[in-house]
Amino acid sequence: MWVLKVTQGAVPPSFTLKDQDGKTVNLSKFKGKPVVVYFYPADETPGCTKQACAFRDSYEKFKKAGAEVVGISGDDPSSHKAFAKKYKLPYTLLSDEGNKIRKEWGVPADLFGTLPGRQTYVLDKNGKVQLIYNNQFQPEKHIDETLKLLQSL
């Protein structure tokens, strides 16, 4: 399988994944409104928990901007369900078991190539990528950069 790297201005490949309730979710479900898709390494790790909670704490701002938030990692739906419940995450977490979508989108690994990367995409209401933000070490920065762009759309 060849790797496509999603770039700014492009429409990324669609996907169908299971959410934390085991329901099937397709990317096209969000067409017509901006969507923030963030890939993160794993549930319950310090950086990922910090990032997930920062998205949670700013969730009303995302809603006010008309946007949906979707987190994606390789964890299974039951892991996502426990993670979402424990931290009261109000948004969708999708299970990319085998990291197929992560590879299709070309999300880079961390600095040392050992962990799946942390990368955030903002898609406009037409499904085009308006921002790609990568910051492995300051997960909360993803929220600031993302909101800044959404408020300008």
Rosetta constraint file for C-alpha pairs under 8 A:
AtomPair CA 2 CA 104 HARMONIC 7.98 0.50
AtomPair CA 3 CA 103 HARMONIC 6.26 0.50
AtomPair CA 3 CA 104 HARMONIC 5.49 0.50
AtomPair CA 3 CA 105 HARMONIC 7.43 0.50
AtomPair CA 3 CA 106 HARMONIC 6.20 0.50
AtomPair CA 4 CA 103 HARMONIC 7.70 0.50
AtomPair CA 4 CA 104 HARMONIC 5.46 0.50
AtomPair CA 4 CA 105 HARMONIC 5.90 0.50
AtomPair CA 4 CA 106 HARMONIC 5.77 0.50
AtomPair CA 5 CA 104 HARMONIC 7.02 0.50
AtomPair CA 5 CA 105 HARMONIC 5.23 0.50
AtomPair CA 5 CA 106 HARMONIC 4.21 0.50
AtomPair CA 5 CA 107 HARMONIC 7.37 0.50
AtomPair CA 6 CA 10 HARMONIC 6.64 0.50
AtomPair CA 6 CA 11 HARMONIC 7.70 0.50
AtomPair CA 6 CA 12 HARMONIC 5.72 0.50
AtomPair CA 6 CA 105 HARMONIC 5.13 0.50
AtomPair CA 6 CA 106 HARMONIC 6.24 0.50
AtomPair CA 7 CA 12 HARMONIC 7.97 0.50
AtomPair CA 7 CA 129 HARMONIC 7.02 0.50
AtomPair CA 7 CA 132 HARMONIC 7.59 0.50
AtomPair CA 8 CA 128 HARMONIC 7.71 0.50
AtomPair CA 8 CA 129 HARMONIC 5.05 0.50
AtomPair CA 8 CA 130 HARMONIC 5.62 0.50
AtomPair CA 8 CA 131 HARMONIC 6.09 0.50
AtomPair CA 8 CA 132 HARMONIC 6.68 0.50
AtomPair CA 9 CA 128 HARMONIC 5.63 0.50
AtomPair CA 9 CA 129 HARMONIC 5.07 0.50
AtomPair CA 9 CA 130 HARMONIC 5.94 0.50
AtomPair CA 10 CA 128 HARMONIC 5.40 0.50
AtomPair CA 10 CA 129 HARMONIC 5.59 0.50
AtomPair CA 11 CA 127 HARMONIC 5.81 0.50
AtomPair CA 11 CA 128 HARMONIC 4.53 0.50
AtomPair CA 11 CA 129 HARMONIC 6.16 0.50
AtomPair CA 12 CA 105 HARMONIC 6.86 0.50
AtomPair CA 12 CA 127 HARMONIC 7.68 0.50
AtomPair CA 12 CA 128 HARMONIC 7.23 0.50
AtomPair CA 12 CA 129 HARMONIC 7.26 0.50
AtomPair CA 13 CA 104 HARMONIC 7.34 0.50
AtomPair CA 13 CA 105 HARMONIC 7.12 0.50
AtomPair CA 14 CA 26 HARMONIC 7.16 0.50
AtomPair CA 14 CA 27 HARMONIC 5.56 0.50
AtomPair CA 14 CA 28 HARMONIC 6.94 0.50
AtomPair CA 15 CA 26 HARMONIC 5.59 0.50
AtomPair CA 15 CA 27 HARMONIC 5.64 0.50
AtomPair CA 15 CA 101 HARMONIC 7.02 0.50
AtomPair CA 16 CA 24 HARMONIC 6.43 0.50
AtomPair CA 16 CA 25 HARMONIC 5.41 0.50
AtomPair CA 16 CA 26 HARMONIC 4.24 0.50
AtomPair CA 16 CA 27 HARMONIC 6.63 0.50
AtomPair CA 17 CA 24 HARMONIC 5.56 0.50
AtomPair CA 17 CA 25 HARMONIC 5.44 0.50
AtomPair CA 17 CA 26 HARMONIC 6.58 0.50
AtomPair CA 17 CA 94 HARMONIC 6.02 0.50
AtomPair CA 17 CA 95 HARMONIC 6.06 0.50
AtomPair CA 17 CA 96 HARMONIC 6.55 0.50
AtomPair CA 18 CA 22 HARMONIC 5.17 0.50
AtomPair CA 18 CA 23 HARMONIC 5.24 0.50
AtomPair CA 18 CA 24 HARMONIC 4.48 0.50
AtomPair CA 18 CA 25 HARMONIC 5.95 0.50
AtomPair CA 18 CA 77 HARMONIC 6.69 0.50
AtomPair CA 18 CA 94 HARMONIC 5.61 0.50
AtomPair CA 18 CA 95 HARMONIC 5.58 0.50
AtomPair CA 18 CA 96 HARMONIC 7.94 0.50
AtomPair CA 19 CA 23 HARMONIC 5.41 0.50
AtomPair CA 19 CA 24 HARMONIC 6.37 0.50
AtomPair CA 19 CA 25 HARMONIC 6.61 0.50
AtomPair CA 19 CA 77 HARMONIC 5.98 0.50
AtomPair CA 19 CA 80 HARMONIC 7.76 0.50
AtomPair CA 19 CA 92 HARMONIC 6.42 0.50
AtomPair CA 19 CA 93 HARMONIC 5.48 0.50
AtomPair CA 19 CA 94 HARMONIC 4.38 0.50
AtomPair CA 19 CA 95 HARMONIC 6.13 0.50
AtomPair CA 20 CA 77 HARMONIC 4.47 0.50
AtomPair CA 20 CA 78 HARMONIC 6.32 0.50
AtomPair CA 20 CA 79 HARMONIC 7.69 0.50
AtomPair CA 20 CA 80 HARMONIC 5.03 0.50
AtomPair CA 20 CA 81 HARMONIC 4.59 0.50
AtomPair CA 20 CA 84 HARMONIC 7.75 0.50
AtomPair CA 20 CA 92 HARMONIC 7.12 0.50
AtomPair CA 20 CA 93 HARMONIC 5.77 0.50
AtomPair CA 20 CA 94 HARMONIC 6.47 0.50
AtomPair CA 20 CA 95 HARMONIC 7.49 0.50
AtomPair CA 21 CA 77 HARMONIC 6.59 0.50
AtomPair CA 21 CA 78 HARMONIC 7.66 0.50
AtomPair CA 21 CA 81 HARMONIC 6.58 0.50
AtomPair CA 22 CA 77 HARMONIC 5.94 0.50
AtomPair CA 25 CA 29 HARMONIC 7.18 0.50
AtomPair CA 25 CA 94 HARMONIC 7.94 0.50
AtomPair CA 27 CA 31 HARMONIC 7.57 0.50
AtomPair CA 30 CA 34 HARMONIC 7.41 0.50
AtomPair CA 30 CA 35 HARMONIC 6.62 0.50
AtomPair CA 30 CA 68 HARMONIC 7.46 0.50
AtomPair CA 30 CA 125 HARMONIC 7.94 0.50
AtomPair CA 31 CA 125 HARMONIC 5.73 0.50
AtomPair CA 31 CA 126 HARMONIC 6.18 0.50
AtomPair CA 31 CA 127 HARMONIC 6.08 0.50
AtomPair CA 32 CA 125 HARMONIC 4.41 0.50
AtomPair CA 32 CA 126 HARMONIC 6.10 0.50
AtomPair CA 32 CA 127 HARMONIC 7.83 0.50
AtomPair CA 33 CA 66 HARMONIC 6.43 0.50
AtomPair CA 33 CA 67 HARMONIC 6.02 0.50
AtomPair CA 33 CA 68 HARMONIC 7.55 0.50
AtomPair CA 33 CA 124 HARMONIC 6.56 0.50
AtomPair CA 33 CA 125 HARMONIC 4.02 0.50
AtomPair CA 33 CA 126 HARMONIC 7.46 0.50
AtomPair CA 34 CA 66 HARMONIC 6.64 0.50
AtomPair CA 34 CA 67 HARMONIC 4.66 0.50
AtomPair CA 34 CA 68 HARMONIC 6.54 0.50
AtomPair CA 34 CA 122 HARMONIC 7.09 0.50
AtomPair CA 34 CA 123 HARMONIC 5.48 0.50
AtomPair CA 34 CA 124 HARMONIC 4.33 0.50
AtomPair CA 34 CA 125 HARMONIC 4.52 0.50
AtomPair CA 34 CA 126 HARMONIC 7.84 0.50
AtomPair CA 34 CA 127 HARMONIC 7.48 0.50
AtomPair CA 34 CA 150 HARMONIC 7.75 0.50
AtomPair CA 35 CA 67 HARMONIC 5.16 0.50
AtomPair CA 35 CA 68 HARMONIC 4.69 0.50
AtomPair CA 35 CA 69 HARMONIC 5.86 0.50
AtomPair CA 35 CA 70 HARMONIC 7.39 0.50
AtomPair CA 35 CA 122 HARMONIC 5.90 0.50
AtomPair CA 35 CA 123 HARMONIC 5.25 0.50
AtomPair CA 35 CA 124 HARMONIC 6.63 0.50
AtomPair CA 35 CA 125 HARMONIC 7.48 0.50
AtomPair CA 36 CA 67 HARMONIC 7.00 0.50
AtomPair CA 36 CA 68 HARMONIC 6.12 0.50
AtomPair CA 36 CA 69 HARMONIC 4.76 0.50
AtomPair CA 36 CA 70 HARMONIC 6.07 0.50
AtomPair CA 36 CA 120 HARMONIC 7.00 0.50
AtomPair CA 36 CA 121 HARMONIC 5.76 0.50
AtomPair CA 36 CA 122 HARMONIC 4.59 0.50
AtomPair CA 36 CA 123 HARMONIC 6.34 0.50
AtomPair CA 36 CA 146 HARMONIC 7.61 0.50
AtomPair CA 37 CA 69 HARMONIC 6.20 0.50
AtomPair CA 37 CA 70 HARMONIC 4.89 0.50
AtomPair CA 37 CA 71 HARMONIC 5.94 0.50
AtomPair CA 37 CA 72 HARMONIC 7.32 0.50
AtomPair CA 37 CA 120 HARMONIC 5.78 0.50
AtomPair CA 37 CA 121 HARMONIC 5.17 0.50
AtomPair CA 37 CA 122 HARMONIC 6.39 0.50
AtomPair CA 37 CA 123 HARMONIC 7.77 0.50
AtomPair CA 38 CA 69 HARMONIC 7.81 0.50
AtomPair CA 38 CA 70 HARMONIC 6.27 0.50
AtomPair CA 38 CA 71 HARMONIC 4.88 0.50
AtomPair CA 38 CA 72 HARMONIC 6.10 0.50
AtomPair CA 38 CA 118 HARMONIC 7.35 0.50
AtomPair CA 38 CA 119 HARMONIC 5.81 0.50
AtomPair CA 38 CA 120 HARMONIC 4.13 0.50
AtomPair CA 38 CA 121 HARMONIC 6.12 0.50
AtomPair CA 39 CA 71 HARMONIC 5.91 0.50
AtomPair CA 39 CA 72 HARMONIC 4.73 0.50
AtomPair CA 39 CA 73 HARMONIC 5.87 0.50
AtomPair CA 39 CA 102 HARMONIC 7.42 0.50
AtomPair CA 39 CA 107 HARMONIC 7.83 0.50
AtomPair CA 39 CA 117 HARMONIC 7.14 0.50
AtomPair CA 39 CA 118 HARMONIC 5.40 0.50
AtomPair CA 39 CA 119 HARMONIC 5.25 0.50
AtomPair CA 39 CA 120 HARMONIC 6.16 0.50
AtomPair CA 40 CA 48 HARMONIC 6.33 0.50
AtomPair CA 40 CA 71 HARMONIC 7.14 0.50
AtomPair CA 40 CA 72 HARMONIC 6.24 0.50
AtomPair CA 40 CA 73 HARMONIC 5.43 0.50
AtomPair CA 40 CA 116 HARMONIC 7.16 0.50
AtomPair CA 40 CA 117 HARMONIC 6.28 0.50
AtomPair CA 40 CA 118 HARMONIC 4.52 0.50
AtomPair CA 40 CA 119 HARMONIC 6.78 0.50
AtomPair CA 41 CA 48 HARMONIC 6.88 0.50
AtomPair CA 41 CA 73 HARMONIC 5.89 0.50
AtomPair CA 41 CA 74 HARMONIC 7.42 0.50
AtomPair CA 41 CA 115 HARMONIC 6.42 0.50
AtomPair CA 41 CA 116 HARMONIC 4.95 0.50
AtomPair CA 41 CA 117 HARMONIC 5.93 0.50
AtomPair CA 41 CA 118 HARMONIC 6.24 0.50
AtomPair CA 42 CA 48 HARMONIC 6.46 0.50
AtomPair CA 42 CA 73 HARMONIC 5.86 0.50
AtomPair CA 42 CA 74 HARMONIC 6.86 0.50
AtomPair CA 42 CA 75 HARMONIC 6.42 0.50
AtomPair CA 43 CA 48 HARMONIC 6.40 0.50
AtomPair CA 43 CA 49 HARMONIC 6.87 0.50
AtomPair CA 43 CA 73 HARMONIC 7.63 0.50
AtomPair CA 43 CA 75 HARMONIC 6.85 0.50
AtomPair CA 43 CA 79 HARMONIC 7.09 0.50
AtomPair CA 43 CA 80 HARMONIC 6.85 0.50
AtomPair CA 43 CA 83 HARMONIC 6.29 0.50
AtomPair CA 44 CA 48 HARMONIC 6.67 0.50
AtomPair CA 44 CA 49 HARMONIC 5.70 0.50
AtomPair CA 44 CA 83 HARMONIC 6.75 0.50
AtomPair CA 45 CA 49 HARMONIC 5.92 0.50
AtomPair CA 46 CA 50 HARMONIC 6.17 0.50
AtomPair CA 47 CA 51 HARMONIC 6.16 0.50
AtomPair CA 47 CA 137 HARMONIC 7.60 0.50
AtomPair CA 47 CA 138 HARMONIC 7.84 0.50
AtomPair CA 47 CA 139 HARMONIC 6.18 0.50
AtomPair CA 48 CA 52 HARMONIC 5.96 0.50
AtomPair CA 48 CA 139 HARMONIC 7.16 0.50
AtomPair CA 49 CA 53 HARMONIC 6.02 0.50
AtomPair CA 50 CA 54 HARMONIC 6.10 0.50
AtomPair CA 50 CA 139 HARMONIC 6.78 0.50
AtomPair CA 50 CA 140 HARMONIC 6.78 0.50
AtomPair CA 51 CA 55 HARMONIC 6.29 0.50
AtomPair CA 51 CA 139 HARMONIC 4.94 0.50
AtomPair CA 51 CA 140 HARMONIC 5.19 0.50
AtomPair CA 51 CA 142 HARMONIC 7.74 0.50
AtomPair CA 52 CA 56 HARMONIC 6.20 0.50
AtomPair CA 52 CA 71 HARMONIC 7.97 0.50
AtomPair CA 52 CA 89 HARMONIC 7.31 0.50
AtomPair CA 53 CA 57 HARMONIC 5.99 0.50
AtomPair CA 53 CA 87 HARMONIC 6.89 0.50
AtomPair CA 53 CA 89 HARMONIC 7.13 0.50
AtomPair CA 54 CA 58 HARMONIC 6.26 0.50
AtomPair CA 54 CA 140 HARMONIC 5.90 0.50
AtomPair CA 54 CA 143 HARMONIC 6.85 0.50
AtomPair CA 55 CA 59 HARMONIC 5.73 0.50
AtomPair CA 55 CA 69 HARMONIC 7.93 0.50
AtomPair CA 55 CA 140 HARMONIC 7.98 0.50
AtomPair CA 55 CA 143 HARMONIC 6.22 0.50
AtomPair CA 56 CA 88 HARMONIC 7.75 0.50
AtomPair CA 56 CA 89 HARMONIC 5.62 0.50
AtomPair CA 56 CA 90 HARMONIC 6.50 0.50
AtomPair CA 56 CA 91 HARMONIC 7.65 0.50
AtomPair CA 58 CA 62 HARMONIC 6.61 0.50
AtomPair CA 58 CA 143 HARMONIC 7.58 0.50
AtomPair CA 59 CA 63 HARMONIC 6.25 0.50
AtomPair CA 59 CA 69 HARMONIC 7.88 0.50
AtomPair CA 59 CA 90 HARMONIC 7.59 0.50
AtomPair CA 60 CA 64 HARMONIC 6.04 0.50
AtomPair CA 61 CA 65 HARMONIC 6.26 0.50
AtomPair CA 61 CA 147 HARMONIC 7.64 0.50
AtomPair CA 62 CA 66 HARMONIC 6.41 0.50
AtomPair CA 62 CA 67 HARMONIC 5.26 0.50
AtomPair CA 62 CA 68 HARMONIC 6.81 0.50
AtomPair CA 62 CA 69 HARMONIC 7.51 0.50
AtomPair CA 62 CA 147 HARMONIC 6.92 0.50
AtomPair CA 62 CA 150 HARMONIC 7.93 0.50
AtomPair CA 63 CA 67 HARMONIC 5.34 0.50
AtomPair CA 63 CA 68 HARMONIC 6.70 0.50
AtomPair CA 65 CA 150 HARMONIC 6.37 0.50
AtomPair CA 65 CA 151 HARMONIC 6.31 0.50
AtomPair CA 67 CA 150 HARMONIC 7.81 0.50
AtomPair CA 68 CA 91 HARMONIC 7.61 0.50
AtomPair CA 69 CA 91 HARMONIC 5.91 0.50
AtomPair CA 69 CA 92 HARMONIC 6.79 0.50
AtomPair CA 70 CA 91 HARMONIC 6.32 0.50
AtomPair CA 70 CA 92 HARMONIC 5.00 0.50
AtomPair CA 70 CA 93 HARMONIC 5.76 0.50
AtomPair CA 70 CA 94 HARMONIC 7.16 0.50
AtomPair CA 71 CA 91 HARMONIC 7.87 0.50
AtomPair CA 71 CA 92 HARMONIC 6.38 0.50
AtomPair CA 71 CA 93 HARMONIC 4.67 0.50
AtomPair CA 71 CA 94 HARMONIC 6.13 0.50
AtomPair CA 72 CA 93 HARMONIC 5.76 0.50
AtomPair CA 72 CA 94 HARMONIC 4.80 0.50
AtomPair CA 72 CA 95 HARMONIC 6.07 0.50
AtomPair CA 72 CA 96 HARMONIC 6.48 0.50
AtomPair CA 73 CA 93 HARMONIC 7.92 0.50
AtomPair CA 73 CA 94 HARMONIC 6.75 0.50
AtomPair CA 73 CA 95 HARMONIC 5.80 0.50
AtomPair CA 73 CA 96 HARMONIC 5.62 0.50
AtomPair CA 73 CA 97 HARMONIC 7.60 0.50
AtomPair CA 73 CA 99 HARMONIC 7.46 0.50
AtomPair CA 74 CA 95 HARMONIC 5.60 0.50
AtomPair CA 74 CA 96 HARMONIC 4.52 0.50
AtomPair CA 74 CA 97 HARMONIC 4.46 0.50
AtomPair CA 74 CA 98 HARMONIC 6.30 0.50
AtomPair CA 74 CA 99 HARMONIC 5.58 0.50
AtomPair CA 75 CA 79 HARMONIC 6.06 0.50
AtomPair CA 75 CA 80 HARMONIC 6.67 0.50
AtomPair CA 75 CA 95 HARMONIC 5.68 0.50
AtomPair CA 75 CA 96 HARMONIC 6.91 0.50
AtomPair CA 75 CA 97 HARMONIC 6.23 0.50
AtomPair CA 76 CA 80 HARMONIC 6.46 0.50
AtomPair CA 76 CA 95 HARMONIC 5.32 0.50
AtomPair CA 76 CA 96 HARMONIC 7.57 0.50
AtomPair CA 76 CA 97 HARMONIC 6.38 0.50
AtomPair CA 77 CA 81 HARMONIC 6.06 0.50
AtomPair CA 77 CA 94 HARMONIC 7.21 0.50
AtomPair CA 77 CA 95 HARMONIC 5.76 0.50
AtomPair CA 78 CA 82 HARMONIC 6.30 0.50
AtomPair CA 79 CA 83 HARMONIC 6.14 0.50
AtomPair CA 80 CA 84 HARMONIC 5.90 0.50
AtomPair CA 80 CA 93 HARMONIC 6.29 0.50
AtomPair CA 80 CA 94 HARMONIC 7.61 0.50
AtomPair CA 80 CA 95 HARMONIC 7.55 0.50
AtomPair CA 81 CA 85 HARMONIC 6.05 0.50
AtomPair CA 82 CA 86 HARMONIC 5.97 0.50
AtomPair CA 83 CA 87 HARMONIC 6.27 0.50
AtomPair CA 83 CA 89 HARMONIC 7.95 0.50
AtomPair CA 84 CA 88 HARMONIC 5.46 0.50
AtomPair CA 84 CA 89 HARMONIC 4.69 0.50
AtomPair CA 84 CA 90 HARMONIC 7.53 0.50
AtomPair CA 84 CA 93 HARMONIC 7.78 0.50
AtomPair CA 85 CA 89 HARMONIC 6.65 0.50
AtomPair CA 96 CA 100 HARMONIC 6.47 0.50
AtomPair CA 96 CA 101 HARMONIC 6.41 0.50
AtomPair CA 96 CA 102 HARMONIC 7.47 0.50
AtomPair CA 99 CA 103 HARMONIC 6.23 0.50
AtomPair CA 100 CA 104 HARMONIC 6.22 0.50
AtomPair CA 101 CA 105 HARMONIC 6.03 0.50
AtomPair CA 102 CA 106 HARMONIC 6.14 0.50
AtomPair CA 102 CA 107 HARMONIC 5.45 0.50
AtomPair CA 103 CA 107 HARMONIC 6.24 0.50
AtomPair CA 107 CA 116 HARMONIC 7.95 0.50
AtomPair CA 107 CA 117 HARMONIC 6.29 0.50
AtomPair CA 107 CA 118 HARMONIC 7.75 0.50
AtomPair CA 107 CA 119 HARMONIC 6.59 0.50
AtomPair CA 108 CA 116 HARMONIC 7.17 0.50
AtomPair CA 108 CA 117 HARMONIC 5.38 0.50
AtomPair CA 108 CA 118 HARMONIC 7.95 0.50
AtomPair CA 108 CA 119 HARMONIC 7.94 0.50
AtomPair CA 109 CA 113 HARMONIC 5.03 0.50
AtomPair CA 109 CA 114 HARMONIC 6.86 0.50
AtomPair CA 109 CA 115 HARMONIC 5.79 0.50
AtomPair CA 109 CA 116 HARMONIC 4.63 0.50
AtomPair CA 109 CA 117 HARMONIC 4.15 0.50
AtomPair CA 109 CA 118 HARMONIC 7.77 0.50
AtomPair CA 110 CA 114 HARMONIC 6.46 0.50
AtomPair CA 110 CA 115 HARMONIC 5.48 0.50
AtomPair CA 110 CA 116 HARMONIC 6.12 0.50
AtomPair CA 110 CA 117 HARMONIC 4.78 0.50
AtomPair CA 110 CA 118 HARMONIC 7.41 0.50
AtomPair CA 110 CA 136 HARMONIC 6.70 0.50
AtomPair CA 117 CA 136 HARMONIC 6.93 0.50
AtomPair CA 118 CA 134 HARMONIC 6.25 0.50
AtomPair CA 118 CA 135 HARMONIC 6.64 0.50
AtomPair CA 118 CA 136 HARMONIC 5.52 0.50
AtomPair CA 118 CA 139 HARMONIC 7.86 0.50
AtomPair CA 119 CA 132 HARMONIC 7.09 0.50
AtomPair CA 119 CA 133 HARMONIC 5.75 0.50
AtomPair CA 119 CA 134 HARMONIC 4.58 0.50
AtomPair CA 119 CA 135 HARMONIC 6.91 0.50
AtomPair CA 119 CA 136 HARMONIC 7.76 0.50
AtomPair CA 120 CA 131 HARMONIC 7.86 0.50
AtomPair CA 120 CA 132 HARMONIC 5.72 0.50
AtomPair CA 120 CA 133 HARMONIC 5.09 0.50
AtomPair CA 120 CA 134 HARMONIC 6.41 0.50
AtomPair CA 120 CA 142 HARMONIC 6.74 0.50
AtomPair CA 120 CA 146 HARMONIC 8.00 0.50
AtomPair CA 121 CA 129 HARMONIC 6.57 0.50
AtomPair CA 121 CA 130 HARMONIC 7.52 0.50
AtomPair CA 121 CA 131 HARMONIC 5.60 0.50
AtomPair CA 121 CA 132 HARMONIC 4.66 0.50
AtomPair CA 121 CA 133 HARMONIC 6.47 0.50
AtomPair CA 122 CA 129 HARMONIC 5.71 0.50
AtomPair CA 122 CA 130 HARMONIC 5.59 0.50
AtomPair CA 122 CA 131 HARMONIC 5.11 0.50
AtomPair CA 122 CA 132 HARMONIC 6.70 0.50
AtomPair CA 122 CA 146 HARMONIC 6.81 0.50
AtomPair CA 122 CA 150 HARMONIC 7.87 0.50
AtomPair CA 123 CA 127 HARMONIC 5.16 0.50
AtomPair CA 123 CA 128 HARMONIC 5.07 0.50
AtomPair CA 123 CA 129 HARMONIC 4.37 0.50
AtomPair CA 123 CA 130 HARMONIC 5.68 0.50
AtomPair CA 123 CA 131 HARMONIC 7.34 0.50
AtomPair CA 124 CA 128 HARMONIC 5.47 0.50
AtomPair CA 124 CA 129 HARMONIC 6.50 0.50
AtomPair CA 124 CA 130 HARMONIC 6.44 0.50
AtomPair CA 124 CA 153 HARMONIC 7.60 0.50
AtomPair CA 131 CA 146 HARMONIC 7.63 0.50
AtomPair CA 131 CA 149 HARMONIC 7.50 0.50
AtomPair CA 133 CA 142 HARMONIC 6.69 0.50
AtomPair CA 133 CA 145 HARMONIC 7.58 0.50
AtomPair CA 134 CA 142 HARMONIC 7.61 0.50
AtomPair CA 135 CA 139 HARMONIC 6.36 0.50
AtomPair CA 135 CA 141 HARMONIC 7.35 0.50
AtomPair CA 135 CA 142 HARMONIC 7.14 0.50
AtomPair CA 138 CA 142 HARMONIC 7.74 0.50
AtomPair CA 140 CA 144 HARMONIC 7.30 0.50
AtomPair CA 141 CA 145 HARMONIC 6.34 0.50
AtomPair CA 142 CA 146 HARMONIC 6.01 0.50
AtomPair CA 143 CA 147 HARMONIC 6.06 0.50
AtomPair CA 144 CA 148 HARMONIC 6.12 0.50
AtomPair CA 145 CA 149 HARMONIC 6.47 0.50
AtomPair CA 146 CA 150 HARMONIC 6.23 0.50
AtomPair CA 147 CA 151 HARMONIC 6.06 0.50
AtomPair CA 148 CA 152 HARMONIC 6.76 0.50
AtomPair CA 149 CA 153 HARMONIC 6.54 0.50
